[in-house]
Amino acid sequence: MKKFLLLFYGYEEPTAEVMAAWQGWFAKVADHFVDSGNPLGNCLEVTKAGTRELSPDMGAATGYSIISAASREEAERLLEGCPIISSARLYEAMQM
């Protein structure tokens, strides 16, 4: 099995409806989680030119999960029904 990093983007206040949707998706994908993840807090972008704070409206990721799947296509299918706020980025963790 391959590992995939999911980075979630966007934010809205967690209403009961939003939380229920996330809990339903987490239950559906449960067998594939390597790390179910967490919401992400403040973001500091560090570059050679310096550092700056990023907020969700500046493109900061707002959560992550790590899943296992046989292929990128399977990992993508696992996102079906996910209550994505703005978007999710799917990265394959390459073996070294």
TAGI-V621275 format. One record per backbone hydrogen bond with DSSP energy under -0.5 kcal/mol. CO is the residue of the C=O (numbers start at 0). NH is the residue of the N-H. If there is no record, write none. Layout:
CO_NH / CO_NH
//
This chain:
1_68 / 2_92 / 3_5 / 3_66 / 4_6 / 4_90 / 5_7 / 5_64 / 6_88 / 7_61 / 7_62 / 8_85 / 8_86 / 12_14 / 14_18 / 15_19 / 16_20 / 17_21 / 18_22 / 19_23 / 20_24 / 21_25 / 22_26 / 23_27 / 24_28 / 25_29 / 28_31 / 28_32 / 29_32 / 31_67 / 34_65 / 37_63 / 42_44 / 42_53 / 43_45 / 44_46 / 44_51 / 46_49 / 49_46 / 51_44 / 53_42 / 54_57 / 54_59 / 55_58 / 59_9 / 61_39 / 62_7 / 63_37 / 64_5 / 65_33 / 65_34 / 66_3 / 68_1 / 70_74 / 71_75 / 72_76 / 73_77 / 74_78 / 75_78 / 76_79 / 78_81 / 81_83 / 86_8 / 88_6 / 88_90 / 90_4 / 91_93 / 92_2
//
